């Protein structure tokens, strides 16, 4: 099999709506008129007020739930249900605890018949070396640190060559140093990808260090408020945070997040204080 890796994909969300019925009998519209196109070989970050529906959006794009209105297309084909062309890395680890690191990473391509025998072993070990886990290939998830589990999770997802990688706050809960290292590992994997990536995060600096563009969503019902191109040179070292270009992007993003966080706060979502506090800290 060719080692050029990962097919191209273009994911389009067109006028998505999603409403839930609460136990009280009332309804709540979580997604309302959401439109977004994810292009091949592009890393898109997505941010919005806490509780605005980002995880619901991920579930819709993955095919785990159906929109009440609107449609999702992958390479001009209507999506109906989940598929191996779209893979999600969730906030919590989903590694199989009874399988070793090697077996976890090899599981998907083995089931799909992507690689066999010695070729499968080589591809898995090459990927584990890339994320610094080859020496731990025979360990089980419970024997790994949180950061190592997240690295194994990334390798397990991206070895399957998805056209679309949906990252739902994959580094949430990690300490700052581990999170920084995870960004480096993730970018190495992304650069080998030919697909499109959507990276949901609550950390603005993380979004600006990773992404080609940043999508800011509104409060519920969520839709795209603005798409901000992140035209910063790569590789993006930590020192770029002091550049005028970076600071201008951060100020613009915080202004937009602040507007929507206030709406969320007034609606009773107290977690929005995180964004308001972040905004106040830089003004």
Phi, psi and omega in degrees: 000144181299141178265010178293335170072138162056115182290159178284158178200146175231118183254128181236124173255123187240111173052051182284136174228142175212124180235140178243148174264126181277166179300331180288348184099345177286166178243154177223122176274119183265318178243132183217102178072044183271125179231130180200139174242126177254125186256157181300146176060028179235142179250113181251125174265149180228130179224153176188173180302150177302132178082012184281346178116021182296317180291326175298317178300316178301316180297323177293313181295327179283344182090009179286333175229159178254140176290150175288332180209151181096183184209159178234130182239138173241115185051046176070009177254131181295133179273133173222094180095170181287163178197161182292348178283348176232119181238144182246135167252114187273175178295323180259148180294142179237024178295146176285116185293340182269358178249148176290171178302313179301313182295324177297313183291325182281345190302308184299303181297331178293315180296320183279349182074025181292322179222158178221152172053231184296328179295319178298315179301316182295315182296317180296314183292324176299319180290321178295324175297319181300324180259013174072031184238007184299324180291345182250017186297334181265001179278161177258157184310320181295341180270000182255155173287169179300317180295322179292323176297320180293323177296317178297323179296316178297314180298319181296324180286311191280345176291342180278002177057049180291146172290330182227127174250122182251112187253107184263085182047058187292342182255012182298135177090353178274150178290166189299318182292314179298321180298318179297317178295322179297324177300318180296314179298316182297317181296324177298318178293318181299319183295340176272354185271146173255358182268189178250147183237135171244120187243106178274131180211156173256003183252112184296317179299320178300315180300314183288331178283335185262317204270156168275333176209153181241124178261122175258126179259161175278171169293169180304138354286132188288135168211173182286123176274314178197148173249121184252115174295135179254084185269064178251142183293149174250151357289148182263102178278164181302331182294342181294342180297340181267358183283150178301322181296316180295314182296326178292318177297319181293318180296317179297316182294317181295324178299315180292318179295322180297316180302314183284329178295323178297320177297318180295319181296316180294333179278356176107003179272091188293340179295343180297343178303330179302315181288320180298318178295320179296321179296314182297328184292337182250010181237000000 
